Amino acid sequence: MSGRWLLAAGSVLAGAAMAQQQGVRSADGIYSCVDDSGRRITSDRPIPECIAREQRVLNRDGSLRKVVPPTPTADERAEIEARERRAVEARAAQADAVRRDRNLIARYPNEEAHRRAREAALDTVRVAIRSSEQRLKMLGAERKPLADETEFYVGKPLPPKLHQALDANDAATDAQRTAMANQEAELVRINRLYDAELDRLRRLWAGARPGSLGPIATLPEPASAASR
């Protein structure tokens, strides 16, 4: 008696579980599609034969519940992911532009504050240029007695020590001239960057919305940071 009761109870439970699973599937509606051969297929679950086609999900009364788009191919998935990445990057760039514009306005509340920052950045380079100029004068003074000494060896090989001293002076002079050329170029670069920044600030001061003015140019470090 006990065995028959357990068997019956098990059958009831199994039937209930199956009915529950069928109820879950039917709750999704009826899937319908036309396969590659033009044959209409219906099912109570997504149709594998139509994975690359649009599938319509119908209610029990035949009305449309939703449309399931085709499953994308590998190339389509890659394009979707790339598009999503570009969208994320664009949102991040926009948020960064808004943040930097707000920081710019906070750092430079007026044109005088910006002018002082420009001069501080330029002064750092001007100091380096003056140092290079002084070094060139020293090298010129050091070279004069060496050049005078070479007059004693006209038509003769220079002593190795004198030859080495002249070569070292030439190399140091060339290095200082290159450094000065780079420093002059840096002055131009800083001015251009601050010009672009000032143009942006003037529009922001006039009421332009932060983040609405396009990309922000890379700014030079403040003079205090560059001199450390």
Steps between C-alpha positions, in 0.01 A plus 500: 500500500775738598694423178200569278437830682858614447485405131178693453639803681811493283288491185300798617815702575657410165184600319489830686862576411438423132189715498698783661774477233242501223331797661829690501556425134146589400523824694755616241237476228509328163808550281441523126735546206557410134812292436735513201271279292196717563342261749324658796603348833334552838622392842454577867870591521764676281534320166856382419430491125427874507792612714618725216147630430249717676261305725156627597367412846122475508253494785256208527238704314737552206583864577862612478683513832851588380751452221828319569775628267738259325798380703797706374791333323853515643581801280176673599570435869848646459355811335237536773766469770724751319208742470422461870866560589503815288186621673652434843821680400301795363304530824821482703665764280198728537500458878873574505450813288231624738722434801804670346300803388366543852849465644626754246244759607575433866874538442469814286204711614615791282747596227754649738536168684560327169758761393697445822501123444627546145783725615598254772521217243700717258737623772610144572618464140646851488722415797627194314569712190701753702698214652577364153607845380740535794638154436561588133692812603715292735569245227591780262743642756650154555544447127694824433831393662465157336454663159794729568714199584422334169685784321825349619420179309409634158580224251573257783286246687346636820612342826244238614417693816426819307303309239289335768437831676380660175274203422350509850437874471334455161277221630396701807428806285287297257308348792426842649383635164269201458368554852432867425315409180285257696436761767395757240263241350362436849419869539300483176324181611400643837366818345293305249355279771415794722350684201270204432418475869421870522267476201316214673485687830356811338215293359445328834507832684240625247265216597588200280400173665796295634576209267334665197816641339664185367834342599724677751862566405769353725621773732856564617581427860488794739837667548525373858460136383739537206776643718492215752 
